[in-house]
Amino acid sequence: MSKIKINQTLQNWGFTKSHHLACLVSGGPDSMTLLELARHYQKVKKFKLTALHFNFHLRGKESQR
C-alpha cells in the first residue's frame, strides 16, 4: 500500500491530529512497513502514534529483539 493510499484512507476515516493511532506490530516486514507509513503520516499531521508490539514467538531469539 502506498503512502498516498494510506493518506487517503486515514482522511476518508476523518482522522485528524486530535486522534491517537495505535499500531499493533510483530516486528515482521509487513508490520514494520505499516508502522513506517504511519510515522510518515504522523510527521505531516502531528497526531499521537503508539506502537504496540505483539510477540508471536515464531522467530526464536530474533523475536526478543
ChimeraX attribute file (.defattr): number of C-alpha atoms within 10 A of each C-alpha:
attribute: neighborCount
match mode: 1-to-1
recipient: residues
	/A:1	8
	/A:2	8
	/A:3	14
	/A:4	10
	/A:5	10
	/A:6	16
	/A:7	17
	/A:8	13
	/A:9	12
	/A:10	13
	/A:11	11
	/A:12	9
	/A:13	8
	/A:14	9
	/A:15	16
	/A:16	14
	/A:17	12
	/A:18	10
	/A:19	12
	/A:20	13
	/A:21	15
	/A:22	13
	/A:23	15
	/A:24	15
	/A:25	18
	/A:26	18
	/A:27	19
	/A:28	10
	/A:29	10
	/A:30	11
	/A:31	15
	/A:32	16
	/A:33	14
	/A:34	17
	/A:35	20
	/A:36	13
	/A:37	17
	/A:38	21
	/A:39	18
	/A:40	15
	/A:41	18
	/A:42	17
	/A:43	11
	/A:44	10
	/A:45	14
	/A:46	15
	/A:47	16
	/A:48	15
	/A:49	17
	/A:50	13
	/A:51	15
	/A:52	11
	/A:53	12
	/A:54	11
	/A:55	12
	/A:56	10
	/A:57	11
	/A:58	9
	/A:59	12
	/A:60	9
	/A:61	8
	/A:62	9
	/A:63	14
	/A:64	9
	/A:65	7
